[in-house]
Amino acid sequence: MMKEKVLEKFQKVFGGEGDVRTYFAPGRVNLIGEHTDYNGGHVFPCALTIGTYAVARKRKDNKLRFYSMNFEHIGVIEADLDSLKNRKEDGWTNYPKGVVWAFKEKGYSITSGMDVLLFGNIPNSSGLSSSASVEVVTGVIVKDLFELESVTMQEIALLGQYSENHFNGVNCGIMDQFAIAMGKKDHAIFLDTADLSYEYAPIVLKDAKIVIACSNKKRGLGDSKYNERRAECETALLELQKELSIQSLGELTEEEFEANKNLIQDAVRIRRAKHAVYENQRTIHAVEALRKGDIKEFGKLMNESHISLRDDYEVTGKELDTLVETAWKQKGVIGSRMTGAGFGGCTVSIVKNENVEEFIKNVGENYKSVVGYAADFYVVDIGDGAGVY
Ligand code: GLA
């Protein structure tokens, strides 16, 4: 159904002739391992079944023409393949433009322009990575249309991250693009961001579901404190490196960190680095617990992750804390935490099937009365990574 809908719109906007192809890239939710991916630590995200649908076709000239069904009032935005620049007025198209730019930067030959239409059903700025989804779907389009067979899905993830870092100015890690490019139905990815080695772990929740609560507090990573947190961790690492021969905070155990934390010259930075170290260890333990079928322990570690993000990393805020702290009090909640960059965005909770309805009602009502506007809830499924659709 979605395919017909996007194809029909493409035909209206760009005309239906020629070799028109369709693609999909999911959104992602991270179950645990937050703000560890730029610290050489582990993450545990999964791809969702919601995401970005795309239709694309090569052009005969060097124009890139973009249209989003999510921003119909903006209409078609055009760019020139030979002079790709980030321009504020180009809005969302800076993401696909950035990816095309990244391919060119890395020496791939993009021989013509393209018409690209997108439709996403991930809520924007929700923390479910709608922008990384757009980046990865663009990577898949470019690989397919220009027959770049040697480009792997992992490389597409890296190109997406490269474009985000160098074209869009957000120093993000690799988690989002990797999860979106490499996702697998009913599995989460246990990824070691130090060397990109990874394993798929089946998510068998038996009598429970993954519920996402979207705070509806709008934020963009660029204007958030994301880059500041990353810089704080980098400074803390430099301070630790005066005595320790480590490449990243992810190499430290909790004990090693406690024994050496005084090398860090600032109390706030000690807390930031503490989060990165402890969260990485928590993620490793959480995956072990899940493998043993110990969902209760997994949930407990999710809760501890939120506390650390709230108190030590300070990336939660009233909205996310209200959602999570209300969730913890509900019947049938196995674990609940913020997910993604924070500062707004979403929470992820594991909730027993029979309590999901009541959970949504109670958390929703309390959120509205505390924050003043409504949250949105999604019971989600874990889907496959990006590809031709
Ligand atoms: C954003 C970034 C990721 C990661 C998370 C926090 O989603 O894009 O690379 O750092 O925040 O875990």
Residues whose N, C-alpha, C, O or C-beta is under 5 A from the ligand:
A	BS01	GLA	G33 E34 H35 T36 D37 C172 G173 I174 M175 D176 G340 A341
